[in-house]
């Protein structure tokens, strides 16, 4: 059998790396990075390499199912797709007839392929779309908007040309974006410095030029001291600041008390070390990237950590600059038409949002919403009843704090639907499971990548589905057909793509050679003398009128984090290179590599508790406990313990992951009420646990 190559997009995490799939006799035989994308260097990460193990796993959902027992009991009735579509559509019609379209909600994981299911919700007339971002990067997005007037993806991270990269809320070598990793490694080989600020020595920290182990919750203090040093000694880029920063004097007055000496008491970092670091930043002025973060849902002041990161970038002349954070281009910026959007087929719903954005909380961007506030509305019925909810490739019962309380809220629903390619806590608790084909078995809508060199790209189906699953466009179309939305019903994916490509001067065949269509011949860097930002002043704003109008401070005085109670530790969590949150823990290949998430605990703290490396330990919070093994190390701050997120599965069908490790979200009772009022994100790392040897 002759092998064929298919250009596609990885779906093992939210990075969605471009890949090339080799197929022989209907089977995937090799996965690699798309060779037409230089920064991929033909590579995929460990998760990407396990894509074939996902599709061959018999423990994933294999057909549509309707619940027949109590929610979460695991009793299902296997049905045909027609039966499943009819059931879901009829329930949605009942909810709409009784409560109005606003009684329906949908959440997803965001990203470039969401257009059709967002259009489905808007076509029904509901404003209640949210993505997962209040559990991840909402603070980053709102910080960017407050300083630049633009979203966080309006800038690129020009790692390949950088001279100094600072990673504070970004663990780049474990939460892997392959292109970013390769570009950073190339830059470091050319002399770029890497500084890591974290409570533990990650893999990223092990590769750093300089590593600061800060006290948990003190990142904002660290950043204020850096700004103090830049301002106090006039080390910032005065030409850039004079042209592009509004409110410099307000900033100077605000940071006056926050010297490196003051910061030492909060962070544990010696003033001389901080000052030496600032001098290194200044030496690389204009080609510095102080990354504003990925998963910034940590503390109730994490918005201000992200915001000060943008301010530091501005002071160093990095925003808009080559080697720093240059502005990306959209298709329109290069004289090209963008893709036709399905969501634009329908008017914006007139009803106010259940999560309060746009009317109760006026300083937040409405688009992706705040999912945890939507769940509150489901539970309370305030501002109105939300009775049907579609979790589209989203697992809030693992991704948000306090799942027991969240289940109580979700029990108010008349309908809970999970669209998923793997089992999840939310799918197990749902009324209907609609199995989405894994990424190697499905094609997706064409997507736009706004970048230094903008492009369209597409995910092609590599092989036919092994089980009775469907692609997004088929699932949306099946529901839309029954809900009176014929605009979203297509006979083939080619019809979907042709709709999107109308007016673009691009044809489906143009994607065959590489899986993408570049809209510019080379990367475009803006003229540094002609930058303009989308703020009221057209400049980078230290004081945000939108924040101030909402009664929030643009420059918030530092408040020290709560100290762990005697005998307890701050519970922290994060990522590793082998797993993506919860959905890969049962993957046969990745499970073999990492079957459990050990608890990192500081060596001195462990010695006091009589705990040695490898011991079984019991982690407790009040009357609740779970068990794992200890990783005793000097490489974590003594006030904290750490685990990889996504473990502790309790779904019987997942035989490998069942009962293995700790689920951090179970130790976050009351956590849905702990969130950043300025940035919108959950404050996950404000919970404490005790640890003892089993």
Secondary structure, 3 states (H helix, E strand, C coil): CCCEEEEEECCCCCCCCEEEEEEECCEEEEEEECCCCHHHCCCCCHHHHCHHHHHCCCCCCCCCEEECCCCCCCCEEECCHHHHHHHHHHHHHHHHHHHCHHHEEEEECCCCCCHHHHHHHHHHCCCEEEEHHHHCCHHHHHHHHHHHCCCHHHECCCHHHCCEEEECCCCCCCCCCHHHHHHHHHHHHCCCEEEEEECECCHHHHCCCEEEECCCCCHHHHHHHHHHHHHHCCCCCHHHHHHHEECHHHHHHHHCCCCHHHHHHHHCCCHHHHHHHHHHHHHCCCCEEEECCCCCCCCCCHHHHHHHHHHHHHHCCCECCCCCECECECHHHHCCCCCCCCHHHCCCCCCCCCCCECCCECCCCCCCCCHHHHHHHHHHCCCCCCCEEEEECCCHHHHCCCHHHHHHHHCCCCEEEEEECCCCHHHHCCCEEEEECCHHHCCCCCEEECECCCEEECCCCCCCCCCCCECHHHHHHHHHHHCCCHHHCCCCHHHHHHHHCCCCCCCHHHHCCCCEEECCCCCCCCCCCCCCCCCCCCCEECCCHHHHHCCCCCCCCCCCCCCCCCCCEEEEEECCCCCCCCCCCCCHHHHHHCCCCCEEEEHHHHHHCCCCCCCEEEEEECCEEEEEEEEEECCECCCEEEEECCCCECCCCCCCCECCCCCHHHHCCCHHHCECCCCCCECCCCCEEEEEEC
